[in-house]
Amino acid sequence: MTTISAIEAQIKIAEDNLSKLKTKLELARVSSLRDERTKLKWISNSDPETYRVAVVTKDGVLEVKRVTNGGGYCHDTTTCECVPCTEIRLSTRLGVPRPPWIARTPLLKTFFENEMAWRDSLPEGGSVAITLPPQISDKALNALCKRPLKATTDALRLKELEKRFPGAKMVLTTESMRVSVQYVYEDFYADESANHMIACECCYHPTMDFAGLGVIGKPQLSAEWRGRYIDLSHLF
């Protein structure tokens, strides 16, 4: 028969698991909003010479350096066909010094779909430090906001703005909702120009323009970028 203490122990385990899940969900939410070029560095608690460095990119997270006990995780110069490794292999075979532009064996780089996937690959017993990219000056930001759009369709204008403000969260406000939107290319039609679309977090199917999301007239679009909220409506 299950005792009260056993049930209480199971409840405690369930509560701990729920707390961990909530923490992980909040971290996933925060990490999804990171700006491009944000630096992530994990350092082992027991050995400062064991660490990993990654950078947030447009498509995910790129681990650019992995070091264990002071030794880097590098290309295998005996089999790798990249140019530096080929040069190293050739110089070794000929018994001559490496070319001066090859200071060391290239470090291996590993791509992850997102920050959470990168964190899941880390060993236990360490902490992650976050370094934000350099902040843009008010003058430079003002210039970005005033530059006219060149695209002629809503979807391509959104794409242009995503390139102008890399990593920004684009937010559309209408009379009935405030939602995140993004440019997508869907291979639906033979006419390629018709495949440039706008995806909305609240809709299953993307649309070709903001009118498809209930916008009448000029869209009220803003960007959440590098800790700022930027109104972009005047560009439409």
C-alpha positions as CSV (number, residue, x, y, z in Angstrom):
1,M,0.0,0.0,0.0
2,T,1.3,3.5,-0.9
3,T,2.0,5.5,2.2
4,I,1.3,9.2,2.7
5,S,5.0,9.9,2.8
6,A,5.5,8.2,-0.5
7,I,2.7,10.2,-2.1
8,E,4.2,13.4,-0.7
9,A,7.6,12.4,-2.1
10,Q,6.0,11.9,-5.5
11,I,4.3,15.3,-5.3
12,K,7.6,16.9,-4.4
13,I,9.3,15.3,-7.4
14,A,6.4,16.4,-9.7
15,E,6.6,20.0,-8.4
16,D,10.4,20.1,-8.9
17,N,10.0,18.8,-12.5
18,L,7.3,21.4,-13.2
19,S,9.5,24.2,-11.8
20,K,12.4,23.0,-14.0
21,L,10.0,22.9,-17.0
22,K,8.8,26.4,-16.4
23,T,12.4,27.7,-16.1
24,K,13.3,26.0,-19.4
25,L,10.2,27.4,-21.2
26,E,11.1,30.9,-20.0
27,L,14.7,30.5,-21.2
28,A,13.5,29.2,-24.5
29,R,11.2,32.3,-24.9
30,V,14.0,34.7,-24.0
31,S,16.6,33.0,-26.2
32,S,14.3,33.1,-29.2
33,L,14.4,37.0,-29.0
34,R,18.2,37.3,-28.9
35,D,19.8,39.7,-31.4
36,E,22.1,38.4,-34.1
37,R,25.8,38.4,-33.1
38,T,25.0,37.9,-29.4
39,K,27.8,35.9,-27.9
40,L,27.2,32.8,-25.7
41,K,30.1,31.4,-23.6
42,W,29.8,28.3,-21.5
43,I,32.6,27.8,-18.9
44,S,33.0,24.7,-16.8
45,N,32.7,25.2,-13.0
46,S,35.6,22.9,-12.3
47,D,38.0,24.0,-15.1
48,P,38.2,27.5,-16.6
49,E,40.2,26.0,-19.5
50,T,37.2,24.0,-20.6
51,Y,34.7,26.2,-22.4
52,R,32.6,26.7,-25.5
53,V,31.8,29.8,-27.5
54,A,28.8,30.3,-29.8
55,V,27.3,33.2,-31.7
56,V,23.6,33.8,-32.5
57,T,23.0,33.9,-36.3
58,K,19.9,34.6,-38.3
59,D,19.2,30.9,-38.7
60,G,20.3,29.5,-35.4
61,V,23.4,29.3,-33.2
62,L,26.9,28.6,-34.5
63,E,29.4,27.2,-32.0
64,V,32.8,28.7,-33.1
65,K,35.1,27.3,-30.4
66,R,35.1,24.2,-28.2
67,V,38.0,23.8,-25.7
68,T,38.6,21.0,-23.3
69,N,41.4,21.2,-20.7
70,G,43.0,24.0,-22.8
71,G,42.9,22.0,-26.1
72,G,40.8,23.1,-29.0
73,Y,38.4,20.9,-30.9
74,C,40.0,21.1,-34.3
75,H,39.8,19.7,-37.9
76,D,41.4,16.3,-38.5
77,T,44.2,17.4,-40.8
78,T,44.8,13.9,-42.0
79,T,41.4,13.7,-43.7
80,C,39.9,17.1,-43.9
81,E,39.8,18.6,-47.4
82,C,39.5,22.3,-46.5
83,V,42.2,24.6,-47.8
84,P,44.1,25.1,-44.5
85,C,44.2,21.4,-43.7
86,T,45.3,20.5,-47.2
87,E,48.2,23.1,-46.9
88,I,49.1,21.6,-43.5
89,R,49.1,18.1,-44.9
90,L,51.3,19.1,-47.8
91,S,53.8,21.0,-45.6
92,T,54.1,18.0,-43.3
93,R,54.7,15.6,-46.3
94,L,57.3,17.9,-47.7
95,G,58.9,18.6,-44.3
96,V,58.7,22.3,-44.6
97,P,57.1,25.0,-42.3
98,R,53.4,25.7,-42.6
99,P,52.4,28.8,-44.6
100,P,52.6,31.9,-42.5
101,W,48.8,32.5,-42.9
102,I,48.0,29.3,-41.1
103,A,48.7,30.1,-37.4
104,R,47.0,26.9,-36.1
105,T,44.8,24.0,-37.1
106,P,41.3,25.3,-37.9
107,L,38.8,25.0,-35.1
108,L,35.7,22.9,-35.8
109,K,32.4,24.9,-36.0
110,T,29.0,23.3,-35.2
111,F,25.6,24.7,-36.2
112,F,22.6,24.3,-33.9
113,E,19.0,25.0,-34.8
114,N,18.6,27.3,-31.8
115,E,20.1,28.2,-28.4
116,M,18.2,25.5,-26.5
117,A,19.7,22.8,-28.8
118,W,23.2,24.3,-28.1
119,R,22.6,24.3,-24.4
120,D,21.4,20.7,-24.5
121,S,24.8,19.8,-26.0
122,L,26.7,21.3,-23.1
123,P,28.3,19.2,-20.4
124,E,26.9,19.4,-16.8
125,G,28.5,21.6,-14.3
126,G,28.9,25.0,-15.9
127,S,27.4,28.4,-16.6
128,V,26.6,30.5,-19.7
129,A,27.6,34.1,-20.0
130,I,25.7,36.3,-22.5
131,T,27.5,39.2,-24.3
132,L,25.2,41.5,-26.3
133,P,26.2,42.9,-29.7
134,P,27.4,46.5,-29.8
135,Q,24.5,49.0,-29.5
136,I,23.6,51.1,-32.5
137,S,23.9,54.9,-32.0
138,D,20.8,57.1,-32.1
139,K,22.1,58.8,-35.3
140,A,22.6,55.5,-37.1
141,L,19.2,54.2,-36.0
142,N,17.5,57.4,-37.2
143,A,19.1,56.9,-40.6
144,L,17.8,53.3,-40.8
145,C,14.3,54.5,-39.8
146,K,14.3,57.2,-42.5
147,R,15.6,55.3,-45.4
148,P,12.7,54.7,-47.9
149,L,11.8,51.1,-48.8
150,K,12.6,49.9,-52.3
151,A,10.3,46.9,-52.4
152,T,6.8,47.3,-54.0
153,T,4.8,44.6,-52.2
154,D,4.0,44.2,-48.5
155,A,5.8,40.9,-48.2
156,L,9.0,42.1,-49.9
157,R,8.9,45.3,-47.8
158,L,8.8,43.2,-44.7
159,K,11.7,41.1,-46.0
160,E,13.6,44.3,-46.6
161,L,13.0,45.5,-43.1
162,E,14.1,42.2,-41.6
163,K,17.4,42.6,-43.4
164,R,17.7,46.2,-42.2
165,F,17.0,45.2,-38.6
166,P,18.5,41.7,-38.4
167,G,17.0,39.6,-35.6
168,A,14.2,42.1,-34.9
169,K,10.7,40.9,-33.9
170,M,8.3,42.5,-36.3
171,V,4.9,43.3,-34.7
172,L,1.7,44.2,-36.5
173,T,-1.0,46.1,-34.6
174,T,-4.6,46.1,-35.9
175,E,-7.9,47.0,-34.3
176,S,-8.4,43.5,-33.1
177,M,-4.9,42.1,-32.4
178,R,-1.2,42.6,-31.9
179,V,0.8,39.8,-33.5
180,S,4.3,38.9,-34.6
181,V,4.8,38.6,-38.4
182,Q,7.6,37.5,-40.6
183,Y,8.5,37.2,-44.3
184,V,8.3,33.7,-45.8
185,Y,8.7,32.2,-49.2
186,E,6.2,29.5,-50.1
187,D,6.4,27.5,-53.3
188,F,2.7,27.6,-54.0
189,Y,2.4,29.2,-57.4
190,A,4.1,28.9,-60.8
191,D,4.5,32.6,-60.8
192,E,7.5,33.0,-58.4
193,S,6.5,36.6,-57.6
194,A,3.3,35.4,-55.9
195,N,5.2,33.2,-53.5
196,H,6.6,36.0,-51.4
197,M,4.3,36.1,-48.3
198,I,3.7,37.2,-44.7
199,A,3.4,34.7,-42.0
200,C,1.5,35.5,-38.8
201,E,1.7,33.7,-35.5
202,C,-2.1,33.6,-35.2
203,C,-2.9,32.3,-38.7
204,Y,-2.3,28.9,-40.3
205,H,-1.8,30.1,-43.8
206,P,0.5,33.0,-44.9
207,T,-0.9,35.9,-46.9
208,M,0.4,38.0,-49.7
209,D,-0.2,41.4,-48.0
210,F,-1.2,43.0,-44.8
211,A,-4.7,43.4,-46.0
212,G,-5.0,39.6,-45.7
213,L,-4.5,40.1,-41.9
214,G,-7.3,42.6,-41.6
215,V,-5.3,45.8,-42.2
216,I,-7.1,48.6,-43.8
217,G,-4.9,51.3,-45.2
218,K,-1.3,51.8,-43.9
219,P,-0.1,49.0,-41.6
220,Q,0.9,49.8,-38.1
221,L,4.2,47.9,-38.0
222,S,6.9,48.2,-35.4
223,A,10.2,46.4,-34.6
224,E,11.4,45.1,-31.3
225,W,15.2,45.4,-31.8
226,R,18.1,45.5,-29.4
227,G,16.0,46.6,-26.5
228,R,14.1,49.3,-28.5
229,Y,10.6,49.6,-29.9
230,I,10.8,51.2,-33.3
231,D,7.7,52.4,-35.2
232,L,8.0,51.6,-38.9
233,S,4.5,52.6,-40.1
234,H,5.8,55.8,-41.7
235,L,7.7,53.7,-44.3
236,F,4.5,52.4,-45.9
